[in-house]
Amino acid sequence: MLASMASCFNWLLARRFRRVTTILAGLILSIATIVLLVNNLGPAPTLPKGKPKTTSSGEEAISSGFPLCSDHKDPNVTYPVESWRAAAETKYGGHLDDKFTIAMSTFHRPKELHRTLTTLLSAKIPSLHEIVVIWNNFDEKEPDSFVSEYGVSVRYRKPTRDSLNEKLWPDPTYRTKAILLTDDDVFYRPEDLEFVFQMWRKFGKDRMTGALARCVSALPSGEWDYNFCSQREHEDVYSIVLTNLAFTHIAFLDYYFSDDPAVTKIRKYVDDAFNCEDIGLNFVASMLTGSGPLLVRGRHQYVNLDPAGGISRKPGHMEARSKCLNVFSEAFGCMPLVNETGRIEHGVKHNVWYKSLWDVIHG
C-alpha cells in the first residue's frame, strides 16, 4: 500500500515538474522572440560608413549629397529661432494662445470619422476651441456645422481640389495659434489631449509636436533614407513627427503656402506624388527655427484605428518617402531636419517595454 502511494506521489510530482518546465520554456521563448523583434526592427545607424564629413561647428554632417542646413551661414537658409518667433508674433499675435484648433482630414471613412469625432466630443477638453473637418469626399455634400454639448464648434471645409496640401492650408478663419493636424483614424484620448497641448505651449511652439516619430538616415551613397526609428542605444533619435497627429504653429502653415521657391517646389511634388506633405512641413519647421520635433505622449497610448485603405499601406511607400527626402533636400539645397533624443510623457509612469514594442509595430 505504501509503495503504491509513493509511486502515485512520484508520478504526480513528475507530471507537475514537466508542466512547470513547459511553462518556463514557453515564457523564455516568448521573451527571446520579443527581444529579437525589438532589436531587428530598427534601422541602420544614422551616420554613414566611412570617414564622416565635419561641419564648421565641429558636428558630423550626415550626408555627402546634401549636407545639414546647420552648416550653412546664409541667413536665408537657416533662421535664428528668435527671428522666427518675432515674425510669427507680428502676423499671428492676435490669435488665441490658450486655445487650439483641430484640423482633421477625412476621405470616405465614415466609421472612423464618426468614432474619432464622437470620442473627442465625449468629454470636456478645456482648451479645445474648434474642430475643422477637411471634407475630401468630393462626390458628397459636406455635413452641416454644429456645436457640441461642451461648446466646441465643428465645421466642415470642402477643398476645391484633391490635394494632401489642403490639410496644411492656413485657413483664414482659424483663430488659434496652435493647430492640431490629424486624420480621421488617429487621436489622442480626451484625457491626454489637454496635457499634450499644454506641453506644446511650454516646449513645442518652435517645433512640430506630436505622437508618432519617424527617422532619417544617410546611406553610404549620400542619399537620405526614410525609416522607422531604432531602439538601439545611441541610435534612438528621431527627426520627423507625422502630421496625422501633431501640433503645429499656424505660422509654419503660412510659410508652407508662401511663394518661397523651395516650398513651392515641395507643394508641387506633394501634388504630383500624392505623398509627403508631412515631411514637407517638418522641413519647413526645422529650416525656420533650427529645432527638431518634439515627441509627446499622454498617460495612455494614442488610438490608431489603422484602416486598410491608407496611403501608407500601398506597396513602395517607404521608398517613395525616401525619394521625398532627397527631392526636398535638393529644393532647399541642404537637409534642415534635426535629430532629437528627448520626449515628454504624462506622469511618472515609465514607458515600459511592451508599450515601446507596440509603438514599433503599430506606430
Residue pairs with C-beta under 8 A, 6 or more apart in sequence:
34 353
34 357
37 357
37 360
37 361
38 231
38 353
38 356
38 357
38 360
39 231
39 232
41 228
41 231
41 360
41 361
42 228
42 229
42 230
42 231
42 232
42 235
43 215
43 217
43 225
43 227
43 228
43 229
43 230
43 235
44 217
44 225
44 227
45 217
45 230
45 235
46 62
46 215
46 216
46 217
46 218
46 235
46 237
46 339
47 60
47 62
47 218
48 62
48 63
48 64
48 218
48 219
48 220
48 222
49 220
50 220
52 60
52 61
53 60
53 61
53 64
53 67
54 60
54 61
55 61
55 67
55 68
55 70
55 71
56 71
56 73
57 70
57 71
59 68
59 70
59 71
61 67
61 68
61 71
62 68
62 216
62 217
62 218
62 335
63 218
63 222
63 223
63 224
63 329
63 335
64 218
64 222
65 221
65 222
65 223
65 224
65 326
65 329
66 222
66 224
66 326
66 329
66 330
66 332
66 333
66 334
66 335
67 334
67 335
68 334
68 335
68 336
69 77
69 78
69 286
69 287
69 290
69 332
69 334
69 335
69 336
70 78
70 290
70 338
71 334
72 78
72 333
72 334
77 287
77 332
77 333
77 334
78 287
78 290
78 336
79 287
79 288
79 289
79 290
80 290
81 206
81 289
81 290
81 291
84 206
84 251
84 288
84 289
85 205
85 206
87 251
88 177
88 249
88 251
91 251
91 254
92 177
92 249
92 250
92 251
92 254
95 174
95 175
95 176
95 177
95 250
96 129
96 175
96 176
96 177
97 176
97 177
97 178
97 201
98 127
98 201
99 127
99 128
99 129
99 175
99 176
99 178
100 127
100 128
100 129
100 176
100 178
100 179
100 180
100 197
100 200
100 247
101 129
101 130
101 131
101 132
101 174
101 175
101 176
101 178
101 179
101 180
102 120
102 128
102 130
102 131
102 132
102 179
102 180
102 182
103 132
103 134
103 167
103 171
103 179
103 180
103 181
103 182
104 113
104 116
104 117
104 131
104 132
104 133
104 134
104 182
104 183
104 184
105 133
105 134
105 136
105 166
105 167
105 182
105 183
105 184
106 112
106 113
106 133
106 134
106 135
106 136
106 137
106 183
106 184
107 136
107 137
107 184
108 136
108 137
109 184
109 185
109 307
109 309
112 184
112 185
112 305
112 307
113 133
113 184
115 305
116 182
116 184
116 185
116 186
116 187
116 305
117 131
117 133
117 154
119 187
119 189
119 190
119 303
120 128
120 131
120 187
120 190
120 193
121 131
121 148
121 149
121 150
121 152
121 154
122 190
123 150
123 190
123 191
124 150
125 150
125 152
125 190
125 193
125 194
126 194
127 194
127 197
127 198
128 152
128 193
128 194
129 152
129 153
129 175
129 176
130 152
130 153
130 154
130 155
130 174
130 175
130 176
131 152
131 153
131 154
131 155
132 155
132 156
132 157
132 171
132 174
133 142
133 154
133 155
133 156
133 157
133 184
134 157
134 159
134 166
134 167
135 142
135 143
135 156
135 157
135 158
135 159
136 159
136 162
136 166
138 158
138 162
142 156
142 157
142 158
143 156
144 156
145 153
145 154
145 155
145 156
146 153
146 154
147 153
147 154
148 154
157 171
159 166
159 169
163 270
163 271
164 270
164 271
164 274
164 275
164 276
164 277
165 256
165 257
165 267
165 270
165 271
165 277
167 181
167 243
167 277
168 181
168 243
168 253
168 256
168 257
168 277
168 281
169 253
169 257
170 250
170 253
170 254
170 256
170 257
174 250
176 250
177 205
177 249
177 250
177 251
178 197
178 200
178 201
178 247
178 248
178 249
178 250
179 247
179 248
179 249
179 250
179 253
180 193
180 197
180 245
180 246
180 247
181 243
181 244
181 245
181 246
181 247
181 248
182 244
182 245
183 244
183 245
185 244
185 304
185 305
185 306
185 307
185 310
186 211
186 212
186 244
186 245
186 302
186 303
186 304
186 305
187 193
187 245
187 302
187 303
188 196
188 211
188 245
188 298
188 302
188 303
189 298
189 300
189 302
189 303
191 298
191 299
191 300
192 297
192 298
192 299
192 300
192 302
192 346
193 298
195 298
195 299
195 346
196 209
196 211
196 247
196 296
196 298
197 247
199 209
199 294
199 296
199 344
200 209
200 247
200 294
200 296
203 209
203 294
203 344
204 247
204 294
204 296
205 249
206 249
206 285
206 289
206 291
207 285
207 286
207 289
207 291
207 292
207 293
207 294
208 240
208 241
208 243
208 246
208 247
208 248
208 252
208 281
208 282
208 285
208 293
208 294
209 241
209 246
209 247
209 248
209 293
209 294
209 296
210 241
210 242
210 243
210 245
210 246
210 247
210 293
210 294
210 295
210 296
211 241
211 242
211 245
211 246
211 295
211 296
211 297
211 302
212 241
212 242
212 244
212 245
212 246
212 302
212 363
213 229
213 238
213 240
213 241
213 242
213 293
213 295
213 343
213 363
214 226
214 227
214 228
214 229
214 238
214 239
214 240
214 241
214 242
215 226
215 227
215 228
215 229
215 230
215 237
215 238
215 239
215 240
216 224
216 225
216 226
216 227
216 239
216 240
216 325
216 335
216 337
217 224
217 225
217 227
218 224
218 225
219 225
223 322
223 326
224 322
224 325
224 326
224 329
224 335
225 322
225 325
226 279
226 318
226 321
226 322
226 324
226 325
227 318
228 360
228 363
229 236
229 237
229 238
230 236
231 356
231 360
236 341
237 339
237 340
237 341
238 292
238 293
238 295
238 339
238 340
239 282
239 286
239 292
239 293
239 337
239 338
239 339
239 340
240 278
240 279
240 282
240 293
240 337
241 282
241 293
241 294
241 295
242 278
243 277
243 278
243 281
244 278
245 302
246 278
246 293
248 281
248 285
252 281
252 284
252 285
252 288
253 281
255 263
255 284
255 288
256 263
256 266
256 267
256 280
256 281
256 284
257 263
257 267
261 331
262 328
262 331
262 332
262 333
263 280
263 284
263 331
265 327
265 331
266 280
266 283
266 327
266 328
266 331
267 280
269 276
269 324
269 327
269 328
269 331
270 276
270 277
270 280
273 320
273 323
273 324
274 311
275 311
275 317
275 320
275 321
275 324
276 320
276 321
276 324
276 328
279 321
279 324
279 325
279 328
280 324
280 328
282 293
282 337
283 328
283 332
283 336
283 337
285 291
285 293
286 292
286 293
286 336
286 337
286 338
287 332
287 336
290 338
291 338
292 337
292 338
292 339
292 340
293 340
294 340
294 342
294 343
294 344
295 340
295 342
295 343
295 344
296 343
296 344
296 345
297 343
297 344
297 345
297 346
297 351
298 345
298 346
299 345
299 346
299 347
299 349
301 355
301 358
304 362
304 363
306 362
311 317
325 335
329 335
345 351
